[in-house]
Amino acid sequence: MNSPDNRWRNYFLEHTGRKALLQNAYEHWSFRWPAYEQIFRRVPPGSRILDVGCGIGFSAILLAGYGYKAVGVDNDETIIEEARTIGSHFNSDAVFEVRSAFELDEYYDQFDMTISFGVVEHFDRETTIGLLGRQARCAPFVLATIPTAHSSDPITDERLYTTGAFGRLFFAAGLKTVAKFTLGDAGSARVLKHLLPPVLYRAVKAICSYAPGIGIVGQRNQ
């Protein structure tokens, strides 16, 4: 059986080897585009972004391409080396460092926003609140996404939350929710997409958590 670290190492390396790099990157960026739009709205290019649990670095690489000062951290050295290799392939200025999501002390007050995609849901409620709290000490804005029961990836140890329940974790971590959003379309939601105005369609998905992924942007309470 894989250890937790090997599980994610194998997952990321399998995904880089299975498809052409650009195709894999494009699919990653397309699915997460609503999250990137939230970043663009909250902090301008030139801002400092910390990608916690960055994996092979696609998000940090994209944001660096848009002019952000992006730093990606992950606790697996092999994954970080792969991220650096991919960053070099894209001639990216993104920086990648080996660092656990539980050891962010040196980054406190050093960033304008932290982001994490599919990280915090792998822990119990109190641990997740602690992780969000650590990110809030790094930056005034915290963005996190998690999968839902509508995800196409198999659910293993992930805790599944509704958008409302996820927002309450942010509140417990000292963060005010300033945006809720979804990633992708689920099942019959594609029918609703053709029946409802875009703004209403997005609102319905976010309220009902009816999408493969949901996300929250929180702002640190002053």
C-alpha positions, 0 to 999 in steps of 0.5 A, a space after each residue: 500500500 502506498 504511504 500518503 506521500 507516495 500516493 500523491 507522488 504517484 498521482 501527480 507523476 502519473 498525470 504528467 506522464 499519461 498525457 502531453 504536458 501542454 494538454 494536461 496543463 490546459 485541462 488543469 487551467 480550464 477546470 480551475 479558471 473560476 478560481 483564477 478569475 477570483 484571484 484576478 479580481 482580488 489582487 492585481 498582477 505583481 501581488 505575491 501568491 502562495 500556492 499551498 500544496 502546489 503539486 506539480 506547479 501548474 497554478 503557480 506557473 500560470 499565475 507567474 505568467 500573468 505577472 504575479 510573484 508566485 511561490 508554490 510549496 509542497 512537502 514532497 521533494 520529488 513533486 517539487 523537483 517535477 514542478 521546477 522541471 515543468 516551470 523551466 519548460 514554460 520558462 516560468 518565474 514561479 518559485 517552488 520550495 519544499 515546505 509542509 502546509 503545517 510549517 508556514 511560519 516563515 511565510 507569515 505576512 509575506 503574501 497578498 493571497 494564499 491558494 490551495 486546490 484540493 488540500 484542506 479536505 484531507 483532514 478532520 474539521 479542526 485540522 482543516 480550520 488550523 490549516 486555513 488559519 495558518 494560511 490567513 497568517 500568511 496573507 489577508 486573502 485565502 482561496 481554497 477549493 475542495 471536491 464534492 460528491 459530483 467529482 469525477 475523481 474517486 473520493 478516498 479520505 476527502 471530507 465533503 462539505 457543502 458551500 455553506 459548511 465550508 464557509 463556516 470553516 473559514 469563519 472558524 479560522 477567522 476569515 470572512 467569506 467574500 466569494 463563493 464559486 464552483 468548478 466545472 459542471 455536474 450532471 443535469 446542471 448542464 441543462 440548467 446552464 442553457 435555461 438560466 442566465 449565467 449569473 443565476 446559473 452560477 449562483 444556483 450551483 454555488 448555493 447548492 454545491 452542485 458541481 465537481 468542485 466548490 471554492 471559497 475566498 476568505 478575507 482575514 478579519 482585521 
